Amino acid sequence: MLNLPDMNDLNSAGLQARLRHLIDHKTKPLGSLGQLEALALQLGLVLQTETPHLDQPQMVVFAGDHGLVAQGVSAYPSDVTWQMVENFLAGGAAVSVIARQNGLALTVVDAGVARELAPRAGLQLRKIAMGTMDASQGPAMTADQCQAALTAGAEVVRGLPGNAVLLGEMGIGNTSSAALLMARLTGLPIEQCVGRGTGLDDAGMQRKLSVLSQVMSRYAQVVDPLAVLAAMGGFEIAMMTGAVLEAAAQNRVIVVDGFITSSAVLVAQALQPLVLQRCVFAHQSDESGHARMLAHLQARPLLNLGLRLGEGSGAALAWPLLESSCRILTEMASFESAGVSTAGA
Amino acid sequence: MLNLPDMNDLNSAGLQARLRHLIDHKTKPLGSLGQLEALALQLGLVLQTETPHLDQPQMVVFAGDHGLVAQGVSAYPSDVTWQMVENFLAGGAAVSVIARQNGLALTVVDAGVARELAPRAGLQLRKIAMGTMDASQGPAMTADQCQAALTAGAEVVRGLPGNAVLLGEMGIGNTSSAALLMARLTGLPIEQCVGRGTGLDDAGMQRKLSVLSQVMSRYAQVVDPLAVLAAMGGFEIAMMTGAVLEAAAQNRVIVVDGFITSSAVLVAQALQPLVLQRCVFAHQSDESGHARMLAHLQARPLLNLGLRLGEGSGAALAWPLLESSCRILTEMASFESAGVSTAGA
C-alpha cells in the first residue's frame, strides 16, 4: 500500500497576487510575454518565492523493457532499450546532447531493462526485473513490484540535488503501456490513445491496436490507479510515477516530456491531483494520443515541434524557456525602476 | 536605386542529400525530431556544411519613431521608444535579459528615434531623422531616406562578426507600419492585417483601423516594394530590410522575431525571394496579423507562446533551438557508430 506524500495547495492568494503584480509591472505591455508569464507565475508558486532560481536541474531518464513487445507492438526490437541506455551514457543520444547544451545533469536509471548493465557514473541500477511480463497474458507486474518501482522512483529523486527534475524514459514498447494507462484512466476509447510509436506502418498499427484492445478487455474490471499501473504499466513508468509524487511533495519543478512521461503524471495525479501544480509540460508530442492526454490534464505545453522521440529530449529542449521565465521575474526592470511611461501616459 | 546583393540558391542537391542522410541515420526513429530536423537541414544549407556551428550570434534591435502616432494609433506615447532603448542598454528589458541568458551579443541601433541619444557601447547611432513623417499626410520618408536606411542596415550587418543575426525592433506605432506593408505587399485587406499592438482597447482598435484604411487609400497606386516601404514604413523597418538583404547575401542565419520584423522580411523577399532560404522564423506572435503573414511567407515558426512584445524577444527565446539543431548534426551518434539496432532488425 502506497503512502502518499503530503502535499500543500500552492495557490495561496498572497504569493500569487504578489507575483502577478511583479509580472504586470515589468517593462512590457500587459500580458505581452504570453505563456512565459503564466510559467513565471507557476515557477514562483512552486518554489514559493518572488525571485525563483532554478538550481542544479536534473534530467533523469528511466529505462525498462516490456513483455508485451512479444506481441509485435513495436517497430524496434527490445534490444534497442539497452543499446540506447549505452548511447545515453556515452553522450551520443539526443537527450545527452541537449542536456549537455543546456547544463542539465543526466542520470539514467535502469528500472527494468532486460539485460544486465555494467555499473558506472551516471547510471543507477534499480532493476525490478528483466522487463515486465507480457500484459496480454497476465499483469505486467505484481503489486509488490509496482510498489517497489514507485519507492525506487521516489528514492532517485531524494538522492538528487537541486529544485527541478526533468523526466524522460526509454523502453521499446512503452507507447503501448502509455496508451493503455491513458485509455483506462481517462475513459477514452483505446483507438484515440494508440499511435505509431517509433514508426509503425499501417499493418503494424492495426496489430498494435488489436493487441491493446485485447489487453483492455482482459483488465476491464481493473480501475484502481495502482492496479491499472501494475496490470498495464512498465517499470520505467511506475518509477516515474513515484518520482513525480516525491518531487511534487518536495516542491521541485517537474518538467514533463512527452506521451509516456505524461502517462506517469496521469497515474500520479489520479492518486494526488496537486502534483499537477508542480508540472510543466514541455511539449506536445506527435504521438497521436498526446494532444488528448494533455487536454485531459488541462495542460498547455510549451513547445509543439512535431517531436516523437521521448528520452526526455523535449523536456531538455524546453528547459531554456523555464530559465527565461525565472529571469523575467528576477532580472527585468519595472516601469518605475526604468523610468518608462505606461500605457495612456 | 538599390543595388540588390547577389545571392545563390542554397538548395543544391548534393549537400541537401548528404545532410538528409546524416539526419536520418542519427540514433532516433526516422523523423522523430520533427521540426528540429528541418531546421538542422536548413542551417546546414545556409552555412554550407554538414557540421554547422553557430558563431558569435548577434542580436540587433533597430529603433525608430513614427509620425503616424499623432493619429492615435498606439496605446503608448512615442517617448516609450527612447525610454526602452535606454532600458535595452541598461540590461533591464526582456530582450536584454534573454540575450544575456542565451549568450547573444546585443546591439541597439538608433534608426530614427525622436530624441538625441548619448553615444555609448552597444549603441549604434544611425539616425535617419527624428522619426518618420506622418504617413496619413504624406510619405513616411523620402526615397533618399529609405535608401539611406537600407544602406545603413546592410552596414550594421557588415560591421558585426559571426554567422548569425537575430533581428528585433522597437518603435511605438510600428505595428501600424507593419500592417500597412503587409496589406499592400500580400494583397490582404487591411482588416486582416491590423491588430491591437501593445494593447489597444476596442475604441483604439477602431481608430487604428480607420487611420490605416485612409493611409491605404492615399497610396492606392503605390505598389513597388521600395516605394511602399518609403510611403508606409519606418526607419527601423527599412534598416531591418537592408540588414536581411545583406545577411542573406553573406549566408548568415537570420532569426526573425515577430510581426514587425517579419514585415521587413516581407519587403526583402519581394525584392529578392532567396532571402527566405536564410530566414528562421522564431515564433508566431499573438499580434493578429502575424499568423497570416507567416502563412503568406510559407514560414513555419518554432514557437507559439502568445508573445506580442517585439524587441527581438521571441528570436532570443528561440535561439537555443537553433543550437540544438546544429548539435543534432554535430554531436549525435549514428545507429552504426553507437551499435544500435534499426527498425525491423
Interface residues (C-beta under 8 A of the other chain):
Chain A: K26 T27 K28 P29 L30 G31 S32 L33 G34 Q35 L36 A75 Y76 P77 D79 V80 Q83 M84 E86 N87 A90 G91 G92 A93 A94 V97 I98 R100 Q101 N102 T198 G199 D286 L302 L303 N304 L305 G306 L307 R308 L309 S313 L317 P320 L321 E323 S324 R327 I328 E331 M332 A333 S337 A338 G339 V340 S341 T342 A343 G344 A345
Chain B: K26 T27 K28 P29 L30 G31 S32 L33 G34 Q35 L36 A75 Y76 P77 D79 V80 Q83 M84 E86 N87 A90 G91 G92 A93 A94 V97 I98 R100 Q101 N102 T198 G199 D286 L302 L303 N304 L305 G306 L307 R308 L309 S313 L317 P320 L321 E323 S324 R327 I328 E331 M332 A333 S337 A338 G339 V340 S341 T342 A343 G344 A345
